[in-house]
């Protein structure tokens, strides 16, 4: 490839990074490790690399050492595997000391992993991003032979969202003025409805932006990449999954639902479509802690990775939106140690259970007498069935109180408090 084009791409990216407005994502990198950063499209992976590049310069690197290539740049549309050698030549030519490579969306180029392994084996510093199934952490470990650490990014947490809005919570919520509380509650409603994609701050038509992002995910990262022709069935399936968000879902149930509305797709196709959505980070699943191994594999619950994407399918479904946001927050914090509980034998039905930390959580938009048995009684039954004490929590949108029931203490906390202090629950 023409070296002048590569130099122009690097120079333009360097100028952009120097002036970019960056929200600190609290991502910690080991000093001498190389990284692959994955996550859903538009979640801010590139800005994490921008921040890392600026940090390296602050620590003593020269800007000429920052070799940042965005492979989605149209000037690199014809970039192929053989052109990686040209990239190295350009990097060595312009670097003042030792080049530090930032390879953004490198999965676009075939056999990128061979190049990444070669750079690491030569002792180079490398940071890589990617959005789709070719960049799944479990596959990266195989492709890169353990040479890189992987880190999964998500859209903003609520704390990061507040930072992006220049809202500082330097004091206790109770000490905020009425004006500050009003603004904070408004930001909570915005985050609850539209989610945490970083670029949303730049758009007044938030639904339009989310629809465009979703189109890129399900058409580009899912349909096109997996050569799916029946795109309409794909979209309808994901819509139906959103509508049954609070329930465990079997492939048979989804098969029957799709068939009943005139979209007869096979169970194998449904399994594939769900797998593709997980690979693109559109959804994630939770298993049933009480279920058999087979049940954990076939009747999980599915949640969308961001409330904004879920809002495209739901209208006036605050309960589902609340549960999804709680699931996203917990999943970001603990990853593997997260389940739901549904047992026909014991009758226990609990939304979230974290066995290693002894925490059980129910999601309830507004706790009333009608909800008491479903939310509180199930928590107490679970606690009574466990050998060790549990912390029992009901997350509502705005209620806060402490309940005592059958000798157990149940904390009812508002969503705002949960989002800001989630880690303190563990």
N, C-alpha and C positions, 0 to 999 in steps of 0.2 A: 504494500500500500504506500501511496505517496506520503513521505515523511512530513511534508508541509501540512497536510491535512491533520495528521496526528498531533503535530505541534500546535496547530490552531485550536483543536479540541481541548488540549491540555491547558493552553493559555486562557481560553474563554472560561473554562471551569474554574481555574484558579482565581480569576477576577471575580467570578460570581460568588465563590466561597468566601472571599475576603469581606464581602459586603452583605452576605446573607443574614437575615434576621433569624436567630436560632433560639428555640426553647430548649432548656437543659432537660434531657430525658433521663437523667440519673443512671446512665449506663456505665458500668465499671468494666474497664478492660485491663487484663494483665499486661504488665509493661512490655514483656518480650514475646507475647503470644501473637499468632496470626489468627484472624477471625473470618467466619462466614456469618453474615447477618441475614436472617430470613424473616418472612412475615407477609401479611396480606398486602396487596397493591395499595399504594398511597398512604401507608401507615407512618411514613417518616423515616424510613431506613437511610435514605440518602442524606438527610439532615443530620443524622447521627454521625455519618462519615464526615460531613462538613465540620461538625464540632470537633471530631477527633483530629482532623487535619489542622485546625486552628490551634488545638491544644499542643500538638507536636511542634508547631512553629514557636509557640510560647515557651516550650521546653528547650528550644535551641536549634531545631531543624530549620533549614533554609526553605523559602517558598519554592525554590527551584528543585527541591527534593520531592515535592508533592506531585506525584504523577497520578492525577485523577482522570479516569476515562469513564464516561457514561456511554455504554454501548447502545443505548436507545437514541443517541444523537444520529440524525438522518445522514450526516456526513460519513458515518461508519456503517451505512446500510450494507455495503459490500465486504465488510470485514470478515475474514475467514481465519481458520486455524493457523495457516501459514503466516498470517500477518502479525501474529504475536511476536515473532522475531523482530519485525520492524518496530514494534512498540518498545521492545527492550533496547534496541539501538538508539531510538529517540530518547528514551529515559536516561541512558548512560551519557548521551551527548549533552543534555540540558541540565542534568543534576549537578549540583555543586559538590556534594559529598557522596551520599549513598541514597539512591532513589527509594521512595516509599510508595508502594502501589496501592491505589484505590480503584477497584474494578467494580463498577456499578452496573447491575443487571447483566453480568457477564454470561449468564446461562444462554443468552441469545446466540452466542458463538458455539458451534459444535466443538466438542472435545476440549472445552475450557478447563476441565479438571486436570488434564495432563499438564497444561501450562501452569496452573496454580501449584501443582506438586513440584514442578521444576523450579519455580521461583522459591518455594520454601526450602527445597534441597540445596539451593544456591545461597541460602542464608538471607534472602530478601525479606523485608517487612511487607505484609500484604493484608489488605482488608477487602472483603468481597460482599456484595449484596445480591439478593435474588428474591423473586416473588412466587415462583410457581413450583410445580411438582418436581422439577429437576433439582430443586434446592431444598428438599426435605431433609431435616437434620439426620434422620436415620440413614438416608442415602449418601449424604455428605461424608459421614464417617467412613463409609466404604470407599467412595470415590477418591477421597483425599487421604486415605490411609492413616488417619489419626494425626495428620500434620496441622490441622486447624481446629480451633475451638468454634463451636456454633452458638449463636445467640439469637433467640426469636424475639422480634419486635411486634408490638401491637399498636393500634391507635392510642391516642392519649389516655392515660388514667385521668381521674377527675382532678387530682392535684396538678398534673401537667396541663390539663385544660385550663385550670384557673391561672396558672403561670402564663399561658399563651394569651390570656385575656388581661394580663397585667394586674390581676387581683391577688394581693398578698395576704396570707393568713398568718401573720406574725404574732397574733394574740388569740386567746380563747374565743370561740364563737359567742359565748355568753357576754363577752365584753365589747362586741361590735355595736356600733350605733345602729339605729333603726334604718338609716339609709344604707349602711353597709350590709345589714342583714337582708334588706330588700334586694340589693344587687346580687348577693350570694344566692338567694333563693331563685332569682331569675336565671342565673347561670346554671344552677342545678337543673331547672326545667329544660333549658336549652340542651344540656348534656344528656339528660334523660331521653329527650325526643330525638335529637339529631346525632348523638354519639360523639366520638372523639377523633375523626379524621382531621389531621392538622390543617389541610388546605381549606376546610370549611370556613375558617375565619375570614377568608377572602371573598366569600360568596354570600350575597343576600338571598339568592334562590338556592337554599340548602337542599331542598328535595331534588332539584334539577341536578346539582352536583353529585348527590348520592346515586341518583338513577344512572348518571353517566359512568360513575365509578363501578357500579354494579354491572352495567353492560360490559365494561372492559373485563371484569372478573369472569362472569359466566359465559360470555361469548369468546373473549380472547384467551384467558387462562384456563378455561374449562372446555368449551365446545370446540374451538379451533384446534387447540393443542391435542385434544383427544379424538379429533375427527368425528364429532357428533353431528349427525345430519338433522335429527329431530330436535331442533333447538327449542321449539315450543313446549314439548313434553318436559324438557329439562327445566325450563322456567316454571312450569306449572307444578312440578314436583317440589321445587324449593319453596314455592308459595304455600303449598299444602303442609310442608314441614314447619313453616313459620306459624301456621294456624293451629297446629297441635303441639306447640312448643312446650307446654307444661306437662305433657304426657309422655310416657315411654312409648317408643314406636318400633314395631316390628316391620320387617320387609313385607310380610304378608298383609299387614294392615295398609301399608302404603300402596301395595299392588291393588288391593280392593278399592281403595279411595280413588286411585288413578283410573281404574277400569270403570268405576261408577260414574265418572264425569266425562267419559268418552276418550280417555287417553290410555288405551291398553298397551302397557309396556311390561316386559317380563320382569320377574323378580331379579334375575341376573343383571338386567339393565339398570334397575333401581339400585342395586348394590354398587354397580359401577358409578352411577351418577353421584351417589352419596360419597363414595371414596374420592372422586374427583373434587367435590366441594371441600372435603377435608384437606386434600392436598393443596388446594388454592387458598387455604386458611379462611374460607368463607364461613365454615361451621366447625364446631368441635363437639365431641360426645362425652357423656358421663355414663359410667356403668352402674348397675344396681349392686350395692354392697352385699345385700342379702341374697342375690340371685345365684343360681348355679353358674358354672363357667359358661355354659351355652347361652344362658339368659344374658350374661354380661356382653356377649358378643352379638346377640341378635335383637335384644330389646333395650337398647340404651335410650337416653334422652339426648336430644340434639339442641344446641344453642348457637345463635349467630354471633360472630366474633365482634360485632359492634351494634349498638342499639340503633344507629342511624340506618344501617342496612335492614334491620328488622322492621323499622318504621315504614319502609316502602310497602310492606305487605299488610300491616295491621293499622287499624284506625279505631281509637277509643278502647284499646285493649291494655289498659294500664297495668293490670295484673301480670300479663305476659311480659310486658316491657320491664317491669320491676324485677321479675325473676331472671330475665335474661341479663340485666345489668349486674345483678348480684353474681350470677354464674360467671360472667366475663371478669369481674373483679377478683373473685376467688381463683379462677383458673390462671389469671395472670400471676397471682401471689404464690400458689402452691403446686400448680400443674398436676402431678400424678396423684397426690393424696386428696382426691376429691370424688365423691360419689353421691348418688341419691339412694334412698331406701324405700322399697315397695315390697311388702310381704303379705301375700294372701293368707298365710298361716297365722301370723300374729296380728294382722290388720294394721301394722305400722306403715305410715306413709309420710316420709320426711324429705324435704326438697334437697337439702345438702348435708352431707356428713363427711367430716374430716377425721378419720380414725386415729391418725398419729398425734393429733393435737387435742382430741377429745371434744370436738366442737360440732354441734348440730344446729342447723339454721332452717327456719321456715320463711318463705317470702309471702307477704300478705299486704296488699296495697293499703288497706284500712282494716284494722282488727276490730270486729264487732262481735256481739254475742253469737251471731250465726256462724262466725268463723272459728269460734273458740275450740270446738271439738276437733276440727280439721287441723288447726295450727298448734294449739297448746297441748291438747290431750295426746296427740301423736308424739310430741317431743317428750312428754313425761313417760309415755309407754316405752319409748326407746331408751330413756335413761334408766328405767326400772329393769330393762332387759339386759343392760350392759354391766359387766363386773366392776368397771371403774367409773367414777363420777364424770359427768359430761357438763360442758357449758352449754346452756340452752338459750337460743336467741331467736326472736322473731323480728325481721326487718320489715318495717312499714315505710310508707312514703314520708310521713311526718309525725307519727305518734311516738311518744317516749314515756315509758313507765316500767315498773318492776312488779311482776306477779308472783304470788306464792300459791302453788297448787299441788296437792297431795305430797307436801313436804319438799317440793322442788321449787327452785327459783328460776324464773323465766325472765330474761331481759328483753323488753320491747324497745327497739332503738330505731330512730329515723334514718332514712336512706343517706342523708347528708352526713350524719355521724359515722355510718358504716363506711362510706366511700373514703372519708378522710382518715379513719382510724382502723381500717380493716386489719392491718398487720398486728395491731395490739390485741386482737381477739385470739390469736394463736398462742 
